């Protein structure tokens, strides 16, 4: 999980160089997991924002909400997760969103995960939710929940902000925890207000960059947790 709080980001990144911030699942607990249900509210939308040279040039522009994005995310999730558990199912239900403010009320994910596990008769729930964040190059009010792109001139800064947790079906407790305090990439793409104005190649390039950032976050969690 990448922290959305800029004042703490630098210190957390320094700490992550010394400590990977991960708790590995015990072999016994992993052996007891025969079926996992995956639920995510990330991957359906990419927020896009344009960062100007002055505050007057900052603006939200059209987001990416296309069948290609959803298809690429689903393929990535299946490729990264399915081989790690005997049986994996992907829920149609989306987890409730996290609050935009760090002082907001967070959902009762324990109860939500237990109910979902009961419905799918699973042993654990892999919960993937978006959190609000922004890169250093953007002002603090230009946040994205989960997948985001910040256009700065002809540079597109691609970031993914997610919280990922494997939760026990009976107790709702986390079975493993891992954080990823780094990431993001910058690609050369013009800042067009309307996503449909891009060429097919540019659209694909932007979508693939977003999915790759999501994949790296997910892989870091799964590998760091011993899954």
C-alpha positions, 0 to 999 in steps of 0.5 A, spaced: 500 500 500 502 506 498 501 512 503 497 518 500 499 522 505 505 527 502 508 529 508 509 522 511 511 519 504 519 520 504 520 518 511 516 511 509 520 510 503 526 511 507 524 506 512 522 501 507 529 501 504 531 498 511 524 494 512 520 491 507 514 492 512 511 485 510 508 479 514 508 472 511 503 467 512 504 461 516 505 455 512 499 452 516 494 457 514 496 457 507 495 450 507 488 450 510 486 455 504 483 451 498 478 456 495 479 464 495 474 469 493 477 475 490 474 482 490 476 489 488 473 496 486 480 497 483 480 497 475 474 499 473 476 507 472 482 511 471 482 518 474 486 523 469 488 530 471 492 535 468 497 539 472 498 546 469 504 551 470 500 555 475 494 553 479 489 556 474 492 550 469 490 545 474 484 541 471 480 534 472 479 531 465 476 525 462 477 519 465 478 512 462 472 507 463 473 502 457 471 495 456 479 494 454 481 497 461 476 492 465 478 486 460 486 487 461 485 488 469 481 481 469 486 478 465 492 481 469 488 479 476 487 471 473 494 471 471 497 473 478 492 470 482 489 463 480 496 459 480 497 461 487 491 457 490 487 451 489 481 454 487 480 462 485 473 465 484 472 472 482 466 476 485 462 480 482 461 484 488 465 490 489 468 492 496 465 499 499 470 505 498 475 507 503 473 515 505 477 520 501 479 523 508 484 520 513 479 522 518 473 519 515 469 513 517 472 506 514 468 501 512 467 494 516 471 490 511 471 484 516 464 483 516 464 485 509 469 479 507 466 474 512 459 475 508 462 474 501 466 468 503 460 465 506 456 466 499 462 463 495 463 458 500 471 460 500 476 459 506 479 467 505 478 473 501 483 477 497 480 484 498 483 489 493 481 497 495 483 503 492 485 509 497 486 516 495 493 518 493 497 523 488 504 524 486 509 529 488 508 533 482 501 534 483 498 538 488 494 535 494 487 536 492 488 532 485 487 525 488 485 519 485 482 513 488 486 507 486 488 508 478 490 515 476 494 519 471 497 526 472 499 529 465 504 534 466 506 537 459 507 531 455 509 527 460 504 522 464 505 520 471 502 513 472 500 511 479 496 506 483 494 506 490 491 500 493 490 496 499 491 489 499 489 484 504 488 476 505 482 476 510 480 469 514 473 467 512 471 466 519 474 471 523 475 477 518 482 478 520 488 479 516 492 473 514 498 476 511 500 483 510 505 487 506 506 494 503 509 497 497 512 504 498 515 505 491 512 505 484 509 509 478 512 511 472 512 516 467 511 516 459 511 520 454 503 522 451 500 528 450 495 531 455 488 531 451 482 533 455 478 527 451 480 520 452 477 518 446 481 523 442 487 519 443 490 514 437 488 507 438 496 506 440 496 511 445 490 509 448 493 502 449 499 505 451 496 508 457 491 503 459 497 498 459 501 502 463 496 503 468 495 495 469 502 494 469 502 499 476 496 495 478 500 488 477 506 490 480 502 492 487 499 486 487 505 482 485 509 485 491 503 484 496 503 476 494 510 475 494 511 479 500 506 475 504 508 468 502 503 467 497 
